[in-house]
Amino acid sequence: MIKKSGKLRTDIVENLMDGEGSVNITHLLEIEDFHNNGRLYAKLLLKPGMSIGYHVHNGEQESYYILKGEGLYNDNGKEVVVKNGDFTLCKNGEGHSIKNIGEEDLEFIGLITNI
């Protein structure tokens, strides 16, 4: 299967998980592609000052791979600056959030898999 860039579904979600502003989500896989093993594999983009609010994952885990920009990542209450090349993992039962604290777009790959 090949999905050309112009054919990928992109959503703009306002206040995701009670975050600030909007997040652009370009879906690399659709829900049916997971065969009940996950629900998100996407490139996410946050403009400066925008965020995904703090939330907890139950029955699943979520990872981020930072492609571009600088973010403030909340890892179960501990805030850490993340940037190009950094990887985060929010395991089952844990919580996280991310905010663009830089002057350029924050771009990252997000993957949610079932546990």
DRENSE-137241 format. One line per field, with one value per residue: residue in three letters; residue number from 0; x, y, z of N, C-alpha, C in turn. Coordinates in pm, whole numbers. Layout:
<pts>
r = c(ALA:...)
k = c(NUM:...)
neast = c(X:...)
nnorth = c(Y:...)
nup = c(Z:...)
caeast = c(X:...)
canorth = c(Y:...)
caup = c(Z:...)
ceast = c(X:...)
cnorth = c(Y:...)
cup = c(Z:...)
</pts>
This chain:
<pts>
r = c(MET:ILE:LYS:LYS:SER:GLY:LYS:LEU:ARG:THR:ASP:ILE:VAL:GLU:ASN:LEU:MET:ASP:GLY:GLU:GLY:SER:VAL:ASN:ILE:THR:HIS:LEU:LEU:GLU:ILE:GLU:ASP:PHE:HIS:ASN:ASN:GLY:ARG:LEU:TYR:ALA:LYS:LEU:LEU:LEU:LYS:PRO:GLY:MET:SER:ILE:GLY:TYR:HIS:VAL:HIS:ASN:GLY:GLU:GLN:GLU:SER:TYR:TYR:ILE:LEU:LYS:GLY:GLU:GLY:LEU:TYR:ASN:ASP:ASN:GLY:LYS:GLU:VAL:VAL:VAL:LYS:ASN:GLY:ASP:PHE:THR:LEU:CYS:LYS:ASN:GLY:GLU:GLY:HIS:SER:ILE:LYS:ASN:ILE:GLY:GLU:GLU:ASP:LEU:GLU:PHE:ILE:GLY:LEU:ILE:THR:ASN:ILE)
k = c(0:1:2:3:4:5:6:7:8:9:10:11:12:13:14:15:16:17:18:19:20:21:22:23:24:25:26:27:28:29:30:31:32:33:34:35:36:37:38:39:40:41:42:43:44:45:46:47:48:49:50:51:52:53:54:55:56:57:58:59:60:61:62:63:64:65:66:67:68:69:70:71:72:73:74:75:76:77:78:79:80:81:82:83:84:85:86:87:88:89:90:91:92:93:94:95:96:97:98:99:100:101:102:103:104:105:106:107:108:109:110:111:112:113:114)
neast = c(84:49:28:-29:90:-98:-334:-369:-559:-635:-696:-815:-805:-962:-865:-761:-784:-840:-645:-456:-560:-527:-461:-300:-362:-228:-321:-151:-208:-529:-807:-903:-678:-532:-628:-755:-542:-452:-495:-404:-175:14:116:168:104:180:127:322:279:52:-115:-149:-360:-317:-355:-458:-360:-537:-535:-386:-95:103:329:564:759:981:1004:1059:1111:1037:927:735:712:497:552:392:361:616:795:960:1184:1154:1293:1393:1450:1409:1236:933:747:441:315:70:-176:-40:14:24:123:172:330:387:666:838:952:891:696:593:653:564:565:298:197:-45:-97:-264:-266)
nnorth = c(-118:220:549:851:1182:1391:1259:1183:1191:1485:1637:1916:1987:2142:2259:2010:1755:1944:2130:2419:2619:2490:2168:2024:1727:1479:1189:890:624:476:399:140:20:-70:-308:-360:-312:-65:298:539:671:915:1234:1515:1862:2150:2488:2777:2826:2667:2367:2022:1904:1779:1434:1098:767:471:128:148:284:577:718:974:1105:1349:1570:1832:2157:2286:2169:2167:1905:1725:1477:1269:1467:1571:1818:1850:1975:1909:1826:1819:1489:1374:1130:1021:831:738:531:269:372:599:962:1252:1558:1810:2108:2365:2550:2695:2913:2829:2595:2302:1979:1638:1277:1076:786:561:269:-36:-204)
nup = c(0:-77:26:-101:-38:-76:-42:219:516:689:997:1183:1508:1769:2089:2195:2425:2621:2566:2450:2181:1847:1693:1419:1256:1069:939:920:926:911:1130:1071:969:1183:1287:1535:1712:1783:1762:1659:1434:1335:1196:1384:1433:1603:1637:1748:2097:2113:2240:2352:2588:2928:2981:3062:2977:2940:2909:2685:2515:2442:2214:2124:1861:1813:1547:1465:1600:1934:2243:2551:2751:2954:3170:3345:3545:3564:3408:3101:2857:2514:2193:1842:1743:1991:2194:2335:2575:2689:2909:2972:3199:3270:3246:3026:2855:2600:2489:2254:2286:2144:1872:1623:1424:1601:1528:1524:1536:1630:1805:1899:2069:2156:2473)
caeast = c(0:114:-63:34:74:-222:-450:-377:-662:-587:-797:-775:-882:-954:-859:-747:-764:-845:-525:-472:-558:-560:-356:-322:-330:-225:-330:-71:-292:-668:-841:-917:-544:-474:-681:-782:-418:-418:-594:-346:-38:-8:206:95:166:132:182:374:181:-57:-83:-240:-373:-280:-451:-407:-391:-578:-549:-307:20:126:467:589:894:985:1068:1097:1059:1068:805:741:642:465:564:339:383:752:805:1089:1189:1185:1318:1426:1517:1368:1128:862:656:342:269:-63:-198:35:-42:118:76:282:302:491:723:934:906:852:601:637:602:604:487:231:150:-120:-119:-334:-186)
canorth = c(0:351:661:974:1290:1466:1173:1157:1269:1580:1697:2025:1965:2253:2231:1866:1719:2073:2207:2555:2635:2376:2077:1964:1584:1411:1047:802:505:493:307:3:-33:-120:-442:-359:-305:74:392:659:682:1041:1348:1621:1993:2253:2622:2833:2853:2569:2251:1910:1905:1662:1325:968:657:348:21:183:371:672:766:1086:1123:1491:1594:1972:2250:2270:2157:2137:1777:1689:1332:1235:1577:1624:1889:1836:2032:1812:1885:1732:1363:1318:1031:1010:717:746:393:242:425:722:1080:1342:1669:1874:2246:2428:2666:2757:3016:2764:2486:2179:1867:1510:1159:1017:649:504:126:-103:-287)
caup = c(0:-79:43:-147:61:-98:-13:362:585:789:1083:1271:1630:1864:2233:2215:2567:2690:2537:2398:2036:1761:1649:1286:1263:940:970:835:922:955:1239:1020:941:1307:1318:1679:1790:1809:1709:1600:1382:1265:1214:1452:1422:1695:1615:1873:2202:2113:2322:2377:2733:3008:2981:3105:2886:3004:2811:2566:2539:2333:2199:2034:1810:1776:1418:1445:1698:2076:2322:2693:2767:3092:3185:3478:3638:3549:3281:3034:2722:2410:2062:1730:1772:2120:2192:2462:2586:2797:2923:3026:3332:3290:3181:2961:2772:2528:2446:2172:2355:2053:1780:1498:1443:1665:1450:1581:1502:1745:1787:2012:2054:2266:2563)
ceast = c(88:5:12:-1:-56:-348:-464:-480:-597:-705:-735:-866:-856:-951:-851:-707:-757:-716:-559:-466:-590:-436:-395:-275:-341:-214:-250:-140:-432:-701:-850:-782:-480:-519:-695:-656:-374:-522:-536:-203:-45:108:123:174:98:203:235:261:68:-15:-188:-243:-337:-392:-381:-450:-422:-604:-471:-185:38:271:468:735:899:1067:1127:1038:1100:939:835:651:621:458:522:370:523:764:948:1081:1230:1206:1358:1504:1479:1247:1065:773:570:278:127:-74:-124:-31:66:45:198:237:419:540:825:872:869:753:669:571:653:512:427:180:82:-146:-189:-236:-257)
cnorth = c(124:456:787:1089:1367:1389:1140:1248:1358:1640:1815:2014:2080:2200:2082:1837:1845:2153:2343:2554:2506:2292:2024:1820:1525:1262:965:667:544:382:162:-61:-97:-261:-460:-354:-162:167:519:635:803:1137:1460:1751:2089:2384:2675:2869:2753:2445:2142:1896:1772:1559:1195:863:531:243:46:262:462:716:884:1079:1264:1508:1733:2055:2216:2269:2138:2016:1751:1537:1295:1341:1636:1688:1885:1901:1922:1885:1777:1608:1301:1227:1026:887:735:608:386:291:553:838:1168:1457:1724:2012:2295:2554:2739:2864:2960:2653:2369:2066:1737:1399:1106:878:603:358:70:-187:-420)
cup = c(0:-65:4:-52:44:-66:136:427:691:863:1156:1393:1726:2007:2265:2359:2654:2675:2480:2245:1963:1731:1512:1294:1123:968:870:821:966:1055:1191:988:1064:1345:1470:1766:1820:1750:1648:1557:1291:1287:1272:1443:1518:1661:1749:1971:2213:2192:2310:2529:2798:3006:3016:3005:2966:2897:2683:2610:2419:2333:2102:1990:1752:1648:1407:1557:1840:2156:2469:2715:2915:3098:3326:3583:3633:3412:3228:2896:2625:2278:1963:1773:1904:2104:2331:2458:2710:2806:2979:3171:3362:3214:3123:2892:2700:2482:2363:2243:2268:1966:1644:1529:1514:1589:1512:1530:1632:1710:1913:1981:2177:2347:2584)
</pts>
